[in-house]
Amino acid sequence: MGKQKKKRTVAIALLGPVLDNGKGEKRWDRWRPSVALCQHEDLAVDRFELLFQPRFTKLAYQVTEDIQHTSPETEVVPRMIDFADPWDFEEVYGALHDFGHSYTFNPDEEEYFVHITTGTHVAQICLFLLTESRCFPAKLIQTSPPKKETGGSGSYAVIDLDLSKYDKIAMRFRKEQADDVSFLKSGIETRNAAFNELIERIERVAMHSHEPILLMGPTGAGKSNLARRIYELKKTRRQIGGSFVEVNCATIRGDGAMSTLFGHKKGAFTGALQDREGLLRAADGGMLFLDEIGELGLDEQAMLLRAIEEKTFFPYGSDKEVESDFQLICGTNRDLLEGVRKGCFREDLLSRINLWTFRLPGLKDRLEDIEPNLQYELDRFAEKAGAHVAFNKEAREAFLRFATSTEARWSANFRDLNAAITRMATLAGGGRIRREDVEEELLRLKLGWTDDSESQDGKILEEILGADAAAELDRFDRVQLSDVLRVCREAKSLSDAGRILFSESRKSKKIANDADRLRKYLARFNLSWDGIQ
C-alpha cells in the first residue's frame, strides 16, 4: 500500500481592519493576525483565502503582499464579500453563508481551518456557527499575540468542534443531562426502566424543541406535575422567561371557555363588565398547560389552532387581534384519535399538537416505583405541614406488601398514593406511622376501590355487551367478566391477556394454552378478541 498523500492546508480568514492594519515599515513591528497565521514553522499554510469588504480593498492587497513576503509558499486568494454593517448579524451571516455555499471545498485533498481572531464579535460568531453546522467543513483556529518579552508570531490553537473528544466537557454534558432527568422525576430514583427511558426522551425534546408536547395517560399519572417540571427546567436553562399558566379544560364551557382562554372585551356577553386578558395572553413568553384538552369545545379548538400556528387570536367580542407566543403542553386521558373519529376533536389540531407525544404509565404499571415514591410523598407532607413523619419498619413493610400486590388497584394512580400517605402522616402519633395506621388506611382504600370498581365494571360491560345484555348477567359473571374485559383492553394481544389472567393455573400445565382458554371463555358471552378491541 502506497504512502498516503498529505493534504494541503487551507486557511479561511476575514480581514481585520483594525488588527491587520499598519502603515509603512512600522507595520512589521505590530502583531497582525492574518500575517502571523502564516509565520508559524509548524503550520504550513498552502493557501490563504482572505475575505474582505470592498471598502478595505487597499488593506486586503497590502496584507496579501505581506503574507507572500513572509511565507512565499503560501498562495493568497483575496475574495471580496459584501456587507455594509459588520455588526448586523443577519447581513454578516448571509454574506458568509453565501460564500460557504459557493466555495468549492475538497475535503479529500485539503484540510481547512477557519480563523476566528479577526473581524467583529458578530463575524466571529457567524464563522463559528457556519463551521459548527459544517457549512464550512473545517476546524476553527485562533491566534494570540506574542508575549512582549518573547516577540515573534505569537501562538495559535486549533479548536476541534467534536466535543465528545473533550472528556471533561463530555462528562459535564452527561452530568447536566442526568441532573435534568432527575429534576423531571422530582429527584426520585425510579426503578422502572421504561419510565426512565421515557423521561430521558422528554428531557431531550424539552431542551431542543419549542413545539407542542402532548402528555397522555390516566388521571393521576402525573401529567400536571411533569408539565410544571418541564417549565421549571426550561426556565432554569433560560429557554423560557414568562409564566406557567395551567387550565383544566374539563372545568370550562361555552362563553366561559372562550373568555377564560382568549379573553374578552367589555360587554361581549352578559356579565362581561370589563376587559379580560385571558390565559393565552397571560402565557406570552412562557408556557401554557392545557390539561384534559379532549374536553375542549370545537369552537375553542379552532381558535387554539390558529393561536398555535399564527401566534395571534381575537379575544371574545373583539375585532382587534392580540399576539401571544407560548410553549404549549397538552394533557389528556382520552383517546384523541377516537375523538377525531367521533367528530368531537379536530383532526388538524391533533396533527399540530402530537408532534411529540408521550404516554405516561399508571401507578399499577410502575409498582417497583412505589417504594422510592414513599419518601417523596412524606417529604412533600413535611413541607406543607412543617412536621417530619416516618414509617416504623413493620408498618412500612405492611404498606409496601399491599401496595405492590394485585389487590391494590390504584385507580387514581399517584393521587391515591398521595392521599394515602397524607392521611397516615396526619393521623400518626409522635411522628411515626404504625401498623395500626396502615391497616386503617388499607381498609379505606379497599372500600373506595370497591365502589369505583363496581362503577367501572358497569361501564365496560354496557359498552361492550350493551345495557340490556349487561343487566341480564348474574352478579358472579358481572364481576368475573368485567375483570377479564379490562385485562383484554389493556393487553397487547390475546396471548398476553391470557398469560395475565391464568398466571397461576398455567404453572401446573405442561403446555400453556392461555389464548385458547381465553378465547373459549369469551365465546360463552358471544365475544371475540377483535370485537373487544
N, C-alpha and C positions, 0 to 999 in steps of 0.2 A: 504494500500500500504506500503510495507516494506521500510526501510531506504535505500537510495541509497549508494552503496558501494563506498568508497573513492578510487580514482585512485592512483596507485603507481607513484612516481616521479622518472623520469629517466633523468640524465644529460649526454649529449654527449659533449666531450671536446677534443681538440687537445693539446697534451703535449707541454708546452712551455720550450724549452731547456734553455732559459735564465731566465725567470721569475720563473719557477718552480724549478730551480736548487738550491742547497745548500748542504754544507758538514758538517758532524759531528753535534754536538749538537747546533752549532750556526745557523743551518738552521731553527731552531724554532724561532729565533729572526727575521727572514725575512718574509715578506708577500709573500706567494706563492699562486697564483690564484686558481689552481686546488684543493689544500688542503683547502684553505679558503672557497671555494664554499660549502664545506660540514660542515662548522663550524657554520652556522647561525641557531639560535634556531628556527626561524620562517620559515625555509626552510629545511624540512627533505628530504634528497636525499636518495631514496631507492636503486637505482642502478646508478653507475657511469661508463659510457663507456669511457675509456681512450684510445684515438687514439695516436699512436706514430710511429716514423720511426725506422727501425731496428737498426740504429747506436746509438739510445738513449734508448736501451732496459734496461740497468742498471738503468738509471734515472727513467724510467717508473715504474719499480718494487719498487724503493725506494719511489716514490710518492704514489704507491698503499699501501705500508705498513703504510705510514704516515696518509693516509686518514682513513684506518681501525683502526689506533691507536686513532685518534681524533673523529672518528664517527663510532663506532663498528656496528651500524645498517645499514651502507652503504655497499652494495656489489659492489666491484670494479672489472670491467672486462677489463683487458688490451687487446687492439686489435691493432695488427701491420698492418699499411698501408704503402705501399712502394712508395716513390717518392724521387728522388735524390736531386733535386734543389727546395728548398722551395720558391724560387722567380719566378719559372716558372709557369705561370698561367695555361697553358694547362695541364701540368703534375699534378699539385696540384688538379685542378678541377676534372681531370679524376679519380684520386685516391679516392677523397672524394665522387664523384658521384657513383663510383663502390661500395663503402661501403654502401651508402644510398640505392642502389637498391638490394643489397644482404642481408641487415639487415631486420629482421622480426619485423616490427612495429605493435603494438596492441593498437591503439588509444582508443578503447572502455574501456580498463582496465588500460592504462598507459598514463601519461601526460609527454611530452618530452620538454626539454629545451636544446638549443644548445648554448654552452659557446663560446663567440667570443672575449674573452680578451687575450687569448694566441695565439701563432703562429705568423707568419709574416703577414704583411698587406694583402698580396696576399691570404693567407689562410683564413683570416677573411672575405675578400670579397667573396671568394668561398663559405664559410659557409653561409654567408648572402644570396647569390643567390640561393643556394640549399634549404634553408629554405623558402625563398620568393616564390620559384616555387613549394613548397610542396613536393619536393623530400624527405625532412625531414619534416614530419607533426608535427612541433614543434613551440615553441616560442623562441625568442632569449633572452639570459640572459647575462648581462655584470656586471663584478665586479670591484670594485675600492679599492685601499689600504686604510688603516685607517689613520686618521689624527694623526700626531706624538704625540699629547697630549692625545689622547684617547686610542690608541693601539687597539688590538683585531683583528677580522677577516675582518674588513672593511665593505663595503656596497655592495649591489647588486641592479640591476634594470632590470625588465622584460620588453622587448620591444615587443609589440603586432604589427604584421605587417598588421593588418587590419586598414589602415589609416583612414577609414571612421569613426572610433571611436574617432579620434582626431579632435575635432571640428575646432580648429584654422587651422590645416593643411588642412582639407577638405575644409574649407572656402577659403583658399589661392588657392587650386587647382581649385575650382569653379570660383574664380575671374580670375585666369590665363586663363582658358578656355574661359571665357566671353570676356576677353581682346583680345585673339587670334581671336575669331569670329568677334569681332568689327573691328579688324585690317584687316581681309579678306574683310570686307564690306566697307573698306576705312573710317571707323568711322561713316558711315551713318546708322542711326537708321531706318532701313527699316520696313515697316508695313505689308508686305506680309508674311503671316505665312509659306507658302510653301517654299518661298525663304530663310527665316530664318532657317528653318529645313534643307534645302539643304546645306547651308553654315556650319551649325553645323556638318553635316556628313563629309563634305570636310575637316573641321578642324581636326576631329578625324583621318581621313585617312592620312592627310598630316603629322601629328605629330607621327604616329605609323607605317608608311609604306614607303618603298623606291621603291615600284613597280610603273610602269607607270600609269598615270592618263589620262583619256580621257574626255575632256570637249566638249560637244555637244551643239548646239544652233544656232540661226540665226545670220547673220552678224550684228555686233554692239551690241551683247548682253553682252559683257564684258569679253570674254574668255581670251584675251591677258592680260587685267588688272588683272584678278583673278590669272592667272598663275604667273605673276610677284609678286603679293602679297604673294602667297604660297611660292615662293622662298625667299622673304624677311623675312617671318615668320620663315622658317626653318633655315635661316642663323642667325637670332636673337637668336634662340634656340640652335645654334651651331650644328645643324644636317647636315649642308652643308657648304662648305668652298669656293668652286670655283665660277665661274662667271655665270650670267644668259645670256644664248645665245638664241636669238629668230630668227626664219626664217619663212617667209611665203612661203609655198611650191608652191603656185599658181604662184609665180614670177620666178621660176627656171625650166629649161627644159634641156633635153639632156645632153651633156657633161658638161654644166654649172651646172646642178643639182648635178652630181657626184662630180665635183670639189668643189662646194660650201659646200656640206655636208661632204664628206670624204677626201677632199684634193687631190692633185695630185703631181706627180713627174715632174720635168722639162722635157719638150719635149713629154709629154704624148699625147698632141694633138696640133694642130696649134694654136699658141698664148700662149702656156704654157711656158713662158720664164724663170720661176723659180719655185722652190718647193712652194707648198701652204699647210698650215696646215689643213684647213677645220674646219667646225663648230663643228663636233662631237668631234674632238680633243680639240678644244678650250673650250668645255663644261666639260672636265675632272675634276671630283671633284665637279662639280656644277650642273646646271640644263639646259636642252635643251628643248625649247618650239617649237614644230613643228606645226605651225598654218596651217589650211587647208590641213591636211595630206592626205585627199582624193584626192588631185591633184597630189600627188607624183607618178612618173612612177613605173612600175612593177620591173624594174631592181634595182632602188633605194630602193624600198620596201624590196627586198630580202636582200640587203646589210644591211639595217637598222635592219631587224630581227636578223641577225647574230650579229650585234653590240650590240643589247639589250641583247641577250642570252649569248654571249660569252665574251662581253666587248672588242672584238678585231675586226678589219676590215682592208682591204687593200686599201690604197689611190689609186686613179685612176692612172694606169700606173706603179704601184709599185708591186714588188713581196715580199715585206717585210711588215709584219703585224705591226700595231700600236695598243696600248691599250688606252681605254678611259672608265672610269666608271662614269656615269652621271645619274641623276634622269631625267626621260622623262615625259613631259606633252604634250599631243597632243590636237589640237583643230580642229573642223570640223563643217561645216554647212550642210554637205551632209549625206545621209543615207548610211553608210559604208556597212551595210548588203546588201543593194541593189547593191552596188558596187561589192560585192563578187559575187552576182548572175549574174551580167553582165560581170564578168571576168576582171574588171579593178581595183580590190583591192584584195590583197592576204588574204585568209581565215586564214592562220596561223599567219599572222601579226595582224589581227583583234583580234584573240583569245588571243594574247600576250599583246595587249595594252588596252583591255577593261575589265581588272580585276576590275578596279574602274572607272565606267562611270557615269558622272553627266551631266544632261541636263539643261542648263541654259535657263530660260524663257525669251521671248522677252519683250520689254517695255510695249506693249499693254496688256500683261498678268500680269503686275505689276503696274497698273495705280495709285494705292494708294501710290506707292513709288516715283512718280514724284515730289511731294512737298518736301520731305526730300532731294531729289537729286538736287533741285534748288540751295540751299545754297552751296552744294558741288561744283557744276559747277561754281558758282560765286567765290568761294574761289580759285578754280583752275585758273580762269581767273586772279584774283588778283595776284597770284603768278607769272604768266607769264608776265602780263602787268605792274605790280607794281602799280596798281590803284584799289582802292576799289569802287565797283559799287553795288547798291541795287535797288530793285523794289520799286516804291511807292505802296501804298495799292491797289489802283484801278487797276493799271497795273498788279500786282501780281494776283489779283482775276480774271481778264480777261484772263490771260495766263493759269492759272490752270483750269478755266472753260472749255476752249477749249481743253487743253492738256488731260483732263480726259474724254472727250466726245467721242462718236462713230465716230465723224467727223475726229478725229486725227488718222492717220494711223500708224505713227512711223515706217515706213518700214525699216529704217536703225537703229532703236532702239536707244540706248544711243548716237550713233554718230549724229543722228538727233537732239537730245536734246542738246548735247554739242555744235553743230554748231549753233543752235537757240540762246542759251544763249550767246555764243561768239559774234554773230552778234549784238544782242541787247545791250550787255555791251559795245562793241566797239563804237557803234553809240550814246550811251546815253550821253546826255549833262549834265554837272555838277554832274556826278557820280550817276544819277538817271534814271532808266528805266521808261518811262512814258507810258500812254495808247496808244499814237500815235506810239511809238516804237513797242509795242506789236502788234498792228493792222497791221503794215507794215510787221512784221515778219510772222504773221499768213497767210497773203496773199502769201508770198513767199513759205511757207511750203505747202499750198494747191496746188499751181501751180506745185511745184515739185512732189508732190504725185500724181497729176492727170496724169502727164507724166509717172510716174512709174507704176501707176495702170493700165493704158492702155497697157503698155508693158506686165505687168504680166497677165492681162486679156487675151491677145492674146495667151500667152504661155500655160495657163491652159486649154483654150478652144481647142487649137490644140492638146495638149497632150491627152485629154480625148475624144474629138469628131473626131479628125483628121483634117488636114489642109483644105480639101475640104469642109467638113460639117461646120467647123467654119466660112469659108468665106461666106457661104450662109445665115448666121444669120443676121437679122435686127440689127441695132445699139442698139435699145431698148433691144432686147433679149441678145445681147452680154454683155451689162453692167450688166443686172439682173442675167443672168445665171452664169457669171464668179464669181460674188459675192457669189451666192449660192454654187458653186463648191468649192470655197475657204473655206467657213464655213464648208462644209462637210468634207473636207480634214483634218481640224484641230479639228473637234468634235470627241468625243469618240463613239458616237452611233447616229443612225438615229433620235431618240427622242431628244437627246442632241442638234443636229443641228437644229431640228425643233423648240425647245424652244428659241434658239438664233434668228432664222430668223423671228419667229412670236411672239416676246416678247411683242409687244404692242397689236396686234389684239387678242391675246389669252386671254387678261384680260377681254374682253367683252363676252367671251364664257363660257357657263355653264360647258361644257365638253371639255377639251383640247384634240384636235386631231392633234397635231403638226406632228407626224410621218406620219399619213395618208395624210395630206395636202402636206407634202414634197414629199412623195412617188408619189403622183399623178402629182405633178409639174415636177418631174424628168422624169416621163413616157412620158410626152409631147415631150421630146427630145430623147426617147428610151434609157434612162439612168436608172440605178439601183444603190442602195447604195453600194452593193458589187463591182459593176463594177467601181465605182468612187474610192473606196479604193484600 
